[in-house]
Amino acid sequence: MPKMSSNVADAVNGLPADSTLRHAETESDLRACYPVMRQLRPHLRDETDLIQRVLRMRHARYCLLAAWEGDAVVALAGYRLQENLLYGSFLYVDDLVTTELSRGSGWGARLLDQLIHIAEQAGCAKLVLDTGLANSLAHRFYSRQGLLTGAIRFAKSLD
């Protein structure tokens, strides 16, 4: 069977033909990501705040993968490749969000699938993410995607 082009495969899977996943690399790309990221991270002051943070975080291998429908970002995933003594090499998902209007259209699953592919290509042993204890909708989504609860994180604010 011939391999379908990405746009044809998207249309078959119910996604718009002009949809694509690509990394947000430029300042213009990051500006387009701001309204979506702000839904997950409302403490971000403005586009400049997001851009400055992402540029600093790139030193720690932070990447931002965005789902685009035409020129609009409808979902995104911020991640980094890391290594520690607990997991070895792993991909950590910092951010995963779909716009309220686009939820239920497959973007979250598609982003997670792509992150798993990136992790496998990088030789990672795991994909890891944190979510709030009260975020039951996200818990159900992650369970449907095959992710298992493996830890409870403790934190202390140092303000």
PyMOL commands that set and color helices and strands:
alter all, ss='L'
color gray80, all
select helices_A, chain A and resi 6-12+27-40+47-60+100-102+107-121+136-144
alter helices_A, ss='H'
color red, helices_A
select strands_A, chain A and resi 19-23+62-69+72-84+88-98+126-129
alter strands_A, ss='S'
color yellow, strands_A
deselect
rebuild
show_as cartoon
